Amino acid sequence: MTNTIVTEDRGSTTSAEATGHPTECEEPALGSIQTTQTSVTITDTNGTTRAIATTAATVDFTEHAHDYNSLEGCHNQQSHGIDPTTSDSLSVNGNAVLREGTVVGTDPVTGGNVTV
């Protein structure tokens, strides 16, 4: 599955957040969008070309805690990736568009939202 991440003025979206983790640990858990190629660019009136959308295969999260208690502290450490999805009907070049600030899935352990 390939999806398109639409970005704002920053030029590229490279991060994602997953919620539902213990507040004593890392909440939200930070992840990264693994981009494969630039799919849409614009050129402004000064002739500067920049990417406004990139295609993404997965959203990856490095190891982070999914549970907390007073004896073990932050534990149940796991890393994982998700294939981003959206119910948005907008597409670019036939690929679904994942707009910045959009929920694109859920954390497989906590069930919390993953947002790009």
PyMOL commands that set and color helices and strands:
alter all, ss='L'
color gray80, all
select strands_A, chain A and resi 3-6+15-18+29-43+49-64+67-69+73-75+78-82+91-92+95-99+103-106+113-115
alter strands_A, ss='S'
color yellow, strands_A
deselect
rebuild
show_as cartoon
